[in-house]
Amino acid sequence: MRHIFLTIVSSLILFQAAVAQEDEKALSYFLVGNSLTWDTVPSLLDGDTQWHVDCGKSLPFMYENPEEPCVKTSTLWPQALEEKQYDFLSLQVHYGSTLEEDAAVIAAFLDLQKKAKVIIHTGWARSASRAEEYASEDVDGKMVHSPAYFEALLEKLRELYPDREFQLTHTQDLLALIAEDIEAGEAPIGNIQELYRDDIHMNVVTGRYMMHNAMRRALGQPRSAVGFEELAPSMKKYLDSVLDRYFEKKESK
């Protein structure tokens, strides 16, 4: 009898675990952006994840020209968003567009996805202009990677869609926090450029680890080091502390 009871209990536990795993996999995610979205490594995200990634392009350009994205594993957004309703939709703005243009094209995407939680991927600036852009208060000109720009964009979107849920990835803010640590002598690197592999893209291990986990957090996924096994333990510990400190501070406000 005891053996039968234990067998039943074990079966129930396994069934519940399988159901929980299936529920997690059932969540669906679609990301639209350029190489700064690709630097979040969408292929390592959990669940049913697809993407439309076109290199160096603004969101309005990708909306108007969806035919040939540079990343060939892309699912063209018109096909994806018209055929399926996703749980999460990530949209990345970039250089070249204005606040009004970004808000209008995001609205067009949202009209195709009525219930998706919306992630605005902030991306980040070129390393040479990062500090200047971040400090900018100008929201009337072309897009810059500043808190002021994204606060204004969110305000406009929430006016248009008061019942929708919006979230930022805050990737530019994480770089700003690291820059503060460097200035204070509290970072394991001496220059923010060490996280970049060129003038704008992230280093494939350190920078991408942080951006991947910023995206995971915005999507409600747990932190993961899968795919980043080459990351030095000391650097991982530091980057994890950056993620923890920034989001704990933000949530306490």
C-alpha positions as CSV (number, residue, x, y, z in Angstrom):
1,M,0.0,0.0,0.0
2,R,2.8,2.4,0.9
3,H,4.5,1.7,-2.4
4,I,1.3,2.4,-4.3
5,F,0.9,5.7,-2.4
6,L,4.4,6.8,-3.1
7,T,4.0,5.9,-6.7
8,I,0.9,8.0,-6.9
9,V,2.5,11.0,-5.2
10,S,5.5,10.8,-7.5
11,S,3.3,10.6,-10.5
12,L,1.4,13.7,-9.4
13,I,4.6,15.7,-8.8
14,L,5.9,14.7,-12.2
15,F,2.6,15.6,-13.8
16,Q,2.5,19.0,-12.1
17,A,6.1,19.8,-13.1
18,A,5.3,18.8,-16.7
19,V,2.2,21.0,-16.7
20,A,4.2,24.0,-15.3
21,Q,6.9,23.5,-17.9
22,E,4.3,23.3,-20.6
23,D,2.6,26.5,-19.4
24,E,6.0,28.3,-19.5
25,K,6.7,27.0,-23.0
26,A,3.2,28.1,-24.1
27,L,4.0,31.7,-23.6
28,S,4.9,33.3,-26.9
29,Y,7.2,36.2,-27.7
30,F,7.9,38.3,-30.8
31,L,10.7,40.8,-31.1
32,V,11.0,43.5,-33.8
33,G,14.3,45.5,-34.0
34,N,17.7,45.8,-35.4
35,S,21.1,44.5,-34.3
36,L,20.7,45.9,-30.8
37,T,17.7,43.5,-30.5
38,W,19.9,40.8,-31.9
39,D,22.5,41.6,-29.1
40,T,19.9,40.5,-26.6
41,V,20.3,37.0,-28.2
42,P,16.6,36.1,-28.9
43,S,17.5,32.5,-29.7
44,L,18.4,31.9,-26.0
45,L,15.1,33.2,-24.7
46,D,12.5,30.9,-23.2
47,G,9.2,29.7,-24.7
48,D,8.0,30.2,-28.2
49,T,10.2,33.1,-29.4
50,Q,10.4,34.5,-32.9
51,W,11.9,37.7,-34.2
52,H,12.2,40.1,-37.1
53,V,15.6,41.7,-37.1
54,D,16.9,44.1,-39.7
55,C,20.4,45.6,-39.2
56,G,20.8,49.3,-38.5
57,K,17.2,50.2,-39.3
58,S,14.6,52.3,-37.4
59,L,11.3,50.9,-36.4
60,P,9.4,53.0,-39.0
61,F,11.7,51.7,-41.7
62,M,11.1,48.1,-40.7
63,Y,7.3,48.7,-40.7
64,E,7.4,50.1,-44.2
65,N,10.0,47.7,-45.5
66,P,9.6,44.2,-44.0
67,E,10.5,42.1,-47.0
68,E,14.3,41.3,-46.5
69,P,15.6,41.6,-42.9
70,C,19.3,41.0,-42.6
71,V,18.9,38.2,-40.1
72,K,17.8,35.3,-42.2
73,T,16.2,33.4,-39.3
74,S,13.7,36.2,-39.0
75,T,10.0,35.5,-39.3
76,L,8.6,38.5,-41.3
77,W,6.5,40.5,-39.0
78,P,3.5,40.9,-41.3
79,Q,3.2,37.2,-41.5
80,A,3.8,36.6,-37.8
81,L,1.6,39.3,-36.3
82,E,-1.3,38.8,-38.6
83,E,-1.4,35.0,-38.1
84,K,-0.9,34.8,-34.4
85,Q,-1.6,36.8,-31.2
86,Y,1.6,36.8,-29.0
87,D,1.8,37.1,-25.2
88,F,4.7,39.6,-25.4
89,L,5.7,42.0,-28.2
90,S,9.1,43.7,-28.1
91,L,9.6,46.8,-30.3
92,Q,12.9,48.6,-30.6
93,V,13.3,52.2,-31.6
94,H,16.5,53.5,-33.0
95,Y,18.3,56.4,-34.6
96,G,16.6,58.2,-37.5
97,S,13.0,58.5,-36.3
98,T,11.2,61.1,-34.2
99,L,9.0,60.6,-31.1
100,E,5.8,61.2,-33.2
101,E,7.0,58.7,-35.8
102,D,7.9,56.1,-33.2
103,A,4.6,56.4,-31.4
104,A,2.6,56.2,-34.6
105,V,4.4,53.0,-35.8
106,I,4.2,51.4,-32.4
107,A,0.5,52.1,-32.4
108,A,0.2,50.4,-35.8
109,F,2.0,47.3,-34.4
110,L,-0.3,47.3,-31.3
111,D,-3.4,47.4,-33.4
112,L,-2.3,44.0,-34.8
113,Q,-1.6,42.6,-31.4
114,K,-4.6,43.5,-29.2
115,K,-3.6,41.8,-25.9
116,A,0.2,41.4,-25.9
117,K,2.3,42.9,-23.1
118,V,4.4,45.5,-24.8
119,I,8.2,45.7,-24.3
120,I,10.0,48.8,-25.6
121,H,13.6,47.9,-26.1
122,T,15.6,51.0,-25.4
123,G,18.8,49.8,-27.1
124,W,21.8,52.0,-26.3
125,A,23.9,54.7,-27.9
126,R,27.2,54.5,-29.7
127,S,30.0,54.4,-27.1
128,A,31.4,57.7,-28.2
129,S,28.1,59.6,-27.7
130,R,26.6,57.5,-24.9
131,A,27.0,60.1,-22.1
132,E,25.9,63.0,-24.2
133,E,22.8,61.3,-25.5
134,Y,21.9,59.9,-22.0
135,A,21.9,63.5,-20.6
136,S,19.8,65.0,-23.4
137,E,16.4,66.5,-22.5
138,D,15.5,67.0,-26.1
139,V,12.5,64.9,-27.2
140,D,11.4,67.0,-30.2
141,G,14.2,66.1,-32.6
142,K,15.5,62.8,-33.8
143,M,15.5,59.8,-31.4
144,V,18.4,59.7,-28.8
145,H,19.0,57.1,-26.2
146,S,18.0,59.2,-23.1
147,P,15.6,58.6,-20.2
148,A,13.8,61.8,-21.3
149,Y,13.0,60.4,-24.7
150,F,11.6,57.1,-23.4
151,E,9.6,58.7,-20.7
152,A,8.0,61.0,-23.3
153,L,7.4,58.0,-25.6
154,L,5.8,56.0,-22.8
155,E,3.6,58.9,-21.8
156,K,2.3,59.2,-25.3
157,L,1.7,55.5,-25.7
158,R,-0.2,55.3,-22.4
159,E,-2.4,58.1,-23.5
160,L,-3.2,56.2,-26.7
161,Y,-3.6,52.8,-24.9
162,P,-4.4,53.3,-21.3
163,D,-5.3,49.7,-20.8
164,R,-2.2,48.2,-22.2
165,E,0.9,47.1,-20.2
166,F,4.2,48.7,-21.2
167,Q,7.7,47.8,-20.0
168,L,11.2,49.1,-20.9
169,T,14.3,46.9,-21.1
170,H,16.3,49.8,-19.5
171,T,19.5,48.6,-21.3
172,Q,20.8,52.1,-21.7
173,D,20.3,52.7,-18.0
174,L,22.4,49.7,-17.1
175,L,25.2,51.1,-19.1
176,A,24.9,54.4,-17.3
177,L,25.1,52.6,-14.0
178,I,28.3,50.8,-15.1
179,A,29.7,54.2,-16.2
180,E,29.1,55.5,-12.7
181,D,30.8,52.5,-11.2
182,I,33.8,53.0,-13.5
183,E,34.0,56.7,-12.5
184,A,34.0,55.7,-8.9
185,G,36.6,53.0,-9.4
186,E,34.1,50.3,-8.4
187,A,33.9,48.3,-11.7
188,P,36.2,45.5,-12.9
189,I,36.7,47.3,-16.2
190,G,38.3,50.7,-16.8
191,N,36.3,51.9,-19.8
192,I,32.7,51.4,-20.9
193,Q,34.0,50.6,-24.3
194,E,35.2,47.2,-23.0
195,L,31.5,46.1,-23.1
196,Y,31.3,46.9,-26.8
197,R,32.8,45.0,-29.7
198,D,32.7,48.0,-32.0
199,D,31.3,51.5,-31.9
200,I,27.8,50.4,-31.0
201,H,27.4,46.6,-30.6
202,M,27.9,44.6,-27.5
203,N,30.8,42.3,-26.8
204,V,29.5,38.8,-27.5
205,V,30.1,37.5,-24.0
206,T,30.0,40.3,-21.4
207,G,27.8,42.9,-23.0
208,R,25.4,40.4,-24.5
209,Y,25.0,38.6,-21.2
210,M,23.8,41.8,-19.6
211,M,21.5,42.8,-22.5
212,H,20.1,39.3,-22.8
213,N,19.2,39.2,-19.1
214,A,17.7,42.7,-19.3
215,M,15.4,41.5,-22.0
216,R,14.6,38.4,-20.1
217,R,13.6,40.5,-17.1
218,A,11.3,42.7,-19.2
219,L,9.7,39.5,-20.6
220,G,9.2,38.1,-17.1
221,Q,11.8,35.3,-17.6
222,P,14.3,34.2,-15.0
223,R,18.0,35.2,-15.3
224,S,20.1,32.7,-17.3
225,A,23.7,32.1,-18.1
226,V,23.0,29.5,-20.7
227,G,25.1,30.3,-23.8
228,F,27.5,32.5,-21.8
229,E,29.6,29.7,-20.3
230,E,32.8,31.7,-21.2
231,L,31.9,34.6,-19.0
232,A,34.4,34.9,-16.2
233,P,32.8,34.3,-12.8
234,S,34.0,37.6,-11.4
235,M,32.5,39.5,-14.3
236,K,29.2,37.6,-14.1
237,K,29.0,38.5,-10.4
238,Y,29.5,42.1,-11.2
239,L,27.0,42.2,-14.1
240,D,24.5,40.4,-11.9
241,S,25.0,43.1,-9.2
242,V,24.4,45.8,-11.8
243,L,21.1,44.1,-12.8
244,D,20.1,43.7,-9.2
245,R,21.0,47.2,-8.0
246,Y,19.3,49.0,-10.9
247,F,16.0,47.1,-10.8
248,E,15.9,47.0,-7.0
249,K,16.4,50.8,-6.9
250,K,13.8,51.3,-9.6
251,E,11.2,49.1,-7.8
252,S,11.7,50.8,-4.5
253,K,10.7,54.2,-6.0
